[in-house]
Amino acid sequence: MFCAIYKSSKKENTYLYINTKDDFSEVPESLMATFGTPQFVMVLNLDNGRKLALADVGKVKEALGTIGYYLQVPPPVTNLLEEYKAEKAERNA
């Protein structure tokens, strides 16, 4: 299974996987509006056993088969101050 990957021009580290290069017909207009102008990255074979850095290949393939696209968003930023406060509270308890 091949897919085309695009990066967002508006959202850093956000990628859109679609079944066919340059065919965004299955992607909702509201998503395309927030995604911005798609910037082509590559065509990728999802069946060659390679792992993806921030996405599960199985979930990507399932989404491509059911809804026609997969949106990869960056993981949430860790709030180091809140972690520090929680650790400090545990030590003082």
N, C-alpha and C positions, 0 to 999 in steps of 0.2 A: 504494500500500500504506500503510495507516494502522496505527499502533501506539499503545499507551498507555504512558506513562513514569511510573514511581514512584521516589521516593527512599527510601533506607533510614532507619529510625529508630534504627538501631544503629551503622551504619558511615558516617562522613562521606564525602561526595562519591562515594557508591556509588548507582548507578541500575539499575533493572530495566525492560527493555522487554518488553512482551507484546503478543500479537496483538489481544486483545479486552479492553476496560476491565473491571476487576474479576474477570477469569477467570484465576485462578492455578493452574488444574488441571494444566497442563503443567510447572509449576515444582516441582522436587523439594522434599519437606518439609524436608530437612536444610538446603537453601539458604534456604528461608523462615524457618527457625528462626534462622539467623545474620543474615539480612537484617532481621528485626524486622517491626514493623507497617508495611506499605507506605503511603507518603504520596503520594497522587496529585499529579502535576505537570502533565501535559498529554497531549492526543492530538496526534500528529504525523504529517503526510503525508511518507513517506520517498521519494516519487516526484517531488517538486517541484524537485529539483535543489539544494536547500539542503545545506550541509555541517553536520556535527555538530561540536561543540567538541572532544570527546575520544574520539570513536568514528568508525569508518569506516562509512559508510552501507551499502556493499556487504556488509560483514561482519555488520552488524546484520540486514539483510534475509535473508541466508543463514541465520543462526542462527534467526531467527523462522520461516523456512520449514522448517528441518530439525528443530530441537529444541523450538521453540515459545516460546523466550525468549532474551534477550541480557542479560548482566550486564556493566555498565560499572563498572570499579573505578578509583580514582585512580592516576595514575602513581606509581612509587616515589619516595620522598623522596631527594634527592641528599645524600650524606654529604660535606659541604664539607671536613671535617677530613681524610678519606681522599684527596680530590682534592688538597688542599694538600700532604699528605705525598708523594703520587705526583709532583707537579710539582717539589717540592723535591728529591726523590731523582733525578729526571731531570736537573735543573740541576747537581747535585753529581757526576753520573756522568762 
